[in-house]
Amino acid sequence: MHDHTDTADGACNACHKRDPEYGLVCEPCRRWLPVALASLLELAGRLQDQLIPADDSTTAAVLVCRTCHLTVPAGHTPRHPGHPEHDHSPSGKWHGGWTARHLIRRTAGPAPSIAPDIIVTGGGHEAPVPLDLHAHDLLGPVIRDGGRPIDVTGDNWIPASRLTPVPVNHTRFEVTERREETEREDGTLAVTFHRDFRHHCEQLTVIDRQARRDPNGYKVMIPAGDQIGAIPVAQILDQEMRAWADAGAPGSQHRPTPTIPSLVDWLGKRLDWACDNYPGIDAFADMLSSTRGALMGALGDFDPQAELCDGVDCPACTLRMLYRRQDGTGDIECQNPDCRRILTPGQYRDHLKEIAPTARRQRQSAVV
């Protein structure tokens, strides 16, 4: 057995329950981690399918008159009875020429991408509200900063800016008024108001907010200070991928496309290395558990409770506290906190074969 100097108590770095036989992670966690990682791809795919409206469109090949845009099914072109070489004419003058098109009729939902040879009728509206913003957040893209992924700290990211003094030429229109009094011949005062109009040109200094950019011309991103919504799954996986690469994961010079399928594949191929060498495998296991929970919550799913193996003694502590885990591994775990023994499905079958003769004798004697 290897020396486990990376953990304080010698326990598995992922679950902190059992001592690993080698590396940093126990055998049950080595079986669970790839199952949980692969489930992210399946759950994200199901969530994506729920966000895409059902395609209720029907497609038909039609002909469109170049003059009046009359649409008729292909192969049913109206012809002049006396001149079959001419097309229809609703105004008395025969039109010439038809254009082949594909007509898409929709009853609801957003219209598909429109090509030059496609006519779309009906639908055309966005999905009705309220939208499931939490689901859209989970399937959001990876945020980039200067062409590079940025770390996620549970915050929104916005372009950084700086306040810069900028000189501005300003023309000010000034009106001045002066009062003039003159004495009339009869001794009364005549009051006259004179207004002068002038344009004053001056230079002012104003504070302008300008976006900050890196040497490559990309916007610099900074935390906004208020996280609203869930962090995208792809963003979380991308952050884990870069942490593994910084820790020396094999093949780190080849970075995957920041999408959920590519990141799950990249991490899955290096799970054995992480279980043996990556000191942050405990944080990775916590991330898998919380991310699976977020996706399953958005889908309305839940992990079923472990199933009691009724009447079966634990081979280690002899207590009847064996439960079949429902996490996709099929393992049987003893819930005794002082035991925590794990049996694989094969080991559990062998254990049943061993205790079956004793169980039969006890049952027969009890019946008699």
Protein Blocks (a to p, Z undefined) as FASTA:
>chain_A
ZZdfkbfnlpafklomaccfbhjbdfklmmmmmmmmmmmmmmmmmmmmmmpccdfbdcdd
ddddfklopacdehiaccdfklmmbccdfkopaceddddddddddfbdcdddddfkbcce
eejiacdddddfklmmmmpccddeehiacddehiacdddddddddddddddddddddddd
dddfkopacddddddddddddddddddddddddfkopacdddehiagdjddfklmmmmmm
mmmmmnopahklpccdfbfklmmmmmmmmmmmmmmmmmklmmmmmmmmmmmmmmmmmnop
acddddddehiacfklopacbccdfehnopacdfbfklopacdfklmmmmmmmmmmmmmm
mmmmmmZZ
